[in-house]
Amino acid sequence: MKLTLGWALLGSLPLSLLSSLGAAAFANTIELSVLPLLDGPTANCPERIIAHETMRPYFEGGFATDGMIKLRDIATNIRVSQSDRFSTTWVGTLKPEYRNCQASGGMLTIDGEDFEGHSYIRVQLANGQVKAILDMTGMRDANGFTTVVTFKGLRDGNPRWTWGGTD
């Protein structure tokens, strides 16, 4: 009886909540391209940069996504250099093997599937530094509002964020 009651209660949850329960447990792996400058010096650049995002469980009226980008693999002294409600930029010093890299990149794949949309996560590697940019400019939620950055910081030397909107 307890098992039946539990499944009955689970079945009565809104579909949006049920889909969020499954999604909240798994991080999406985002591969960012690293594209050298056309007229830049030939230098050793990282092959790719990896980010992860995880949807938070559904809450009444909105949604939120937690994310991080693995800059510690290629840089040191990472810090937030600029931030507002629309975007955040982190800057770090490239490790010696990448110090001469002149490149930029954006979202290439999510969980191995080609990404075709607006790249709201971008990177720039130039002048011995890396910049990671989380930019919500032009990103709209279901109600026509701009999604916003609600948290930005660092954990274990890597940039971390939360962004969200209304449903």
N, C-alpha and C positions, 0 to 999 in steps of 0.2 A: 504493500500500500504506500509506503513512504517513497519508493522509487517512482511509482505511478504519479503521485502527487507532485514530486520534484519535476518530472518531465512535463506535467500539465502546467506547472507554473512557468517553466522555461518556455513552453510553447505559447504562453500568453504575452510574452515580452514583445515590444514593437520590433519589427524587422530591422530597423536602423540600429537598435541596441544589440540585437543578436549578431549582426554583421560586424559591429565594432568590437564585440567581445573577442572574436577570432582574430581580428586585425591587430588588436592592441598587444597581443603576445609576440608578434613577429616584426622584426625590423626589416625595412626594405634596404637593399644595398644599392647605392647609387655610384656608378662609375663616371668620373669626370675625365674628359679628354685633356690632354696636354699638347697643344699645337704650337710648335716653334714659330717665331716671327719669320716672315718671308725674307726680309732683308737683315735679319739678326745674325749674330755670330753662331757658328755651329758649336754647340755645347752639349754636355751631358744633362738631359732633362729626365725627370721621372717619367716612366711609361704611362702612368695614370695616377689619379688621386681618388681615394674612396671616401664616400660619405655614407651615413646611415640615417634613416628616419623611421620613426615609429609613431603611428597614430595613437593618441590617448583614447581611453574608453569614452564612448558617447556621453555627453552631458546635455541637459535641457537647454536648447537655444544655440548651441554652437559646437565647435570642434577645435581640437588642438593637435599639433604634431611636434614631437621632440626630435631633435636632430643633432648630429655631430659630424665633423669632417676630420680625417686623420692627417693633420698637418705635422704632428710630432715625428712622423716617419721621415719628413724631408726638411724640417726646420726646428729652430730653437727660439727661445725668448718670444713666444707667441703672446699677443695681448690684443685687447679690443682697442682699435685706433679711432673709430668713428661709429656713432650709433644714433638712431632716432626710431620713431615708430615704424617707418617704412623699411629700413635696412640697417645692417650691421656689417662692419668691416673689421676683420682681424688681420694683424700683420705679424710676420715672424722673419727671423734671419735664416736664410737658406743654409743648410749644412754644406760643408766645403765641396762635396762632390757635385752639388747642384748650383753652386754660387754663380756660375756664368750663364745659367739657363735664362733665355729670354722667350717666354711663351705665355699663352693664356689658354683657358679652357672653360668648358661648361658641361652640363649634364649630357651624358652620352647614352647611358642605359640605366634602367631600373630593374633590378633582379634579372639581368641578362636580356631584357627586352629593349629594343631601340626606343629612345626617348625622343618624341617629336615636338613637344610643347615648348613654352617659354622657359629658358633656363634661369631659375631664380637662385641657383647656387652657381657661382662663377669663381675662377681663380686667375690670378696674374702672377707671373714669376718674372721679375726684372730687377736689375741693380742690386743683386744679392738678397732680395727680399721676396717673400711670398705674401700675397693678399688673398684672403678668402672673403667673398662677398655674398651675403644672404640678402636678397633684394625682393621685397614684396610689391614694388612699384608695378602697377598694372595687373596685379593678381586679384581677381574678384572672387568673392564667395557666392553662395547660392542666392543671396538677397541683393547683390550688386554693390556690396561694400568692399573696400580694399582690405585684404587680409593684413594682419599686423604682427610685428615681432613683439612677443610678450615677455621673453626672457633671452638674455645673451650673456655668455660668460665662458669659463674654461673649466675643464675637469680632466685631470691626468695629463695636462699640457695640450689638450685638444679643444678647439672651439666647440661650444654647445649652444643650442638655441631651442626656443619654442615659438611657433607661430600658429595663428589660428584665425577663425572667422565665425560667422553666424551660419546656421543651417536653415 
